[in-house]
Amino acid sequence: MFFKDVIVKIHNGLHTRIAAMVVNKASEIKGRYNVDLYISRKNSKSPLAISMLALVSLKIQENETITVSSKSSDPLSQIAVNELCDFISKDLVSNNSSMNKIDAIIEESTIANEQIIDNVPIGIIVIDSNSYITSVNNYALKLIDKTSREVMGKFVRDIIPNSDLPNIISSREKQFGKIQHINNHITMVNRSPIFLGEKIIGAIGVFQDVSEIVGMKELNEKFKKILASSHDLICFVDEYGKVSYVNPAYEKNLKVHGNEVTGKDIFELSPKGLRVKVFQSKEKIENRVQHKNGIDIISTVEPIFIDDEFKGVISTSKTVDDIKDLLSKLEKSEEELNYYKEELIKHTRLNSSFKDIIGSSSSLRDALTICEKASKSTSTVLIRGESGTGKELVAKAIHNNSPRKNNPFVRVNCAAIPENLLESELFGYEKGAFTGALKSKPGKFAIANGGTIFLDEIGDMPISMQVKLLRVLQEREFESLGGLSPQNIDVRVIAATNRNLEEMIEDKSFREDLYYRLNVISINLPPLRNRKEDIGLLVEYFIDKLNKKLNKTIIGVDKECLLLLQEYPWPGNIRELENIIERAINLSDSSIITPKDLPSFLNNNNISLKGSLINTHNGELLPFEEYEKEIIKLAMEKYKSYNQAGKALGLTHRTISLKCKKYNI
């Protein structure tokens, strides 16, 4: 370390203008010699890096001795220290009268600001970019119980160990309304970085003792009123395990007086109780039944944390009698609720209708024409199409456009329900029908009575259930598990599948008689790759829908992006398109979606239409089976399953399976 003392012979000392000149000179010297310089009062053990905040905070007066130093003693450091000392002792001494007048104005403003800061009823601490304290007002000094000389130039966490001001410098972000414990005071703190242009030169913390905040007493009284009027039994325990509050409901139901428990240790009051368990584990316990002071209560106990610091425990309880009373009132109001529900259904226009099905292609319009006619009938409908083509949306539209629209629409995914549970899901069961059947449960057909049941993935229904479904379609009745007599129903059945039912009939995995019962009105939904003229409309619809969901402002896609979307085969159909648009909206840096926002496989899919898709061997074509083998091999490598590969190539999963066996793929 190298240092040198210099006497400040500048009128009014190192005031604001002079400090700025010293900072500028120090910066110039650092640029020339790459040496950081420090300044302090003589004999001070806490030199400060030279900055405006540091120099102004030191308040160096005329004829006062200061020390200029560097952390190294090499020749360049010595030159740098000597050069700054010469600048202070010689170059800055000569001042003209006009500058003296400007200095007086600056000094007057500085003194006024200092007096304002010192007398405001809030604490203020300022640190420089190295987290050393450069300014602290009287309120803050009183709160931390230290003098200015004890804190100036010190690392802020040496004075306030839990200070977050250094993090403000690194994060460059403001903080508002944070709670901080300072010297046994609870304070409300705001913190902010100090910028000089784009450069951070320090940070400021402004804080106030919560007990002095105007309105806190009023807020506390209101909080007590809320607790007092609650029917729940409420108890607060502080961080030391002492009961700090019980509300009137607690006193009344547990027949204790507040004075008997307030201030008492929970380890003495109930050493094996829930409050002790939560106090020790710091983990919430919910809905635990207890027998306490002659009554049964259901309690929830949870720890209280403020700024990740444990502050105690709160327990809230209800008596079992109160819960029974509430259940009784709920049962009495169920009939009234059902009435209003029915009225709401009658007067609320359903969202799903044919207008929600986006597209203008002839294949889609043809399908929707059949849908509209089918909605006026009660005949069974079979909707066919690949996954993601909107079969459920069409089923809902048929229901919502039918005379049954005010009655239930019930969806059942036949592929998602295990075989051993499917019968009870469809037809329900009676109390005692099997072990665990503690009460009767209606099936989906009973719930859909008077409305529509949508049997999705009907091709995955087990043969055993196909027989029972056939009876329902033929007889319009069913028997629940454990039931003694059949129940008549009036349900319109709409089924859907992405499988080839005709092939399944040949394989004996789907009943032919059920197929003809279901296939009264057949609707074939075209895959997205066959209605590419609708992709632009669908993209606009999804952008509008997802902007609202994601709070974004995307206005569209560029032409190149739309071309890529139209050239892609869409094995996942509309569902895949929606997912890709949602991804693009999340990743886009502008208001327009561009190809860079799309997945890489979409960009790689852009095959030039000018070139041929078929490679010849010396100008000669190979046998068709060679091309078939190659394309199926590529599809399996990409999609990994017969089903997905089949969708991509427009073939059934069975066909793909047979071809793979044939070509040993």
Secondary structure, DSSP 8 states (H G I E B T S, - for coil): -EEEEEE--STTSS-HHHHHHHHHHHHHHHHHH----EEEETT-S--EES-HHHHHHHT--TT-EEEEEES--SHHHHHHHHHHHHIIIIITT---HHHHHHHHHHHHHHHHHHHHHHHSSSEEEEEETTSBEEEE-HHHHHHHT--HHHHTTSBHHHHSTT--HHHHHHH---EEEEEEEETTEEEEEEEEEEEETTEEEEEEEEEEEGGGSTTHHHHHHHHHHHHHH-SSEEEEE-TTSBEEEE-HHHHHHHT--HHHHTT-BHHHH-TTSHHHHHHHH---EEEEEEEETTEEEEEEEEEEEETTEEEEEEEEEEEHHHHHHHHHHHHHHHHHHHHHHHHHHHHS--S-SGGGS----HHHHHHHHHHHHHHTS-S-EEEE--TTS-HHHHHHHHHHTSTTTTS-EEEEETTTS-HHHHHHHHHEE-TTSSTT--S-EE-HHHHTTTSEEEEETGGGS-HHHHHHHHHHHHHSEE--BT-SS-EE---EEEEEESS-HHHHHHTTSS-HHHHHHHTTEEEE---GGG-GGGHHHHHHHHHHHHHHHHT----EE-HHHHHHHHHS--TTHHHHHHHHHHHHHHH-SSSEE-GGGS-HHHHHT---TTS-SS--BTTB---HHHHHHHHHHHHHHHH-SHHHHHHHHT--HHHHHHHHHHTT-
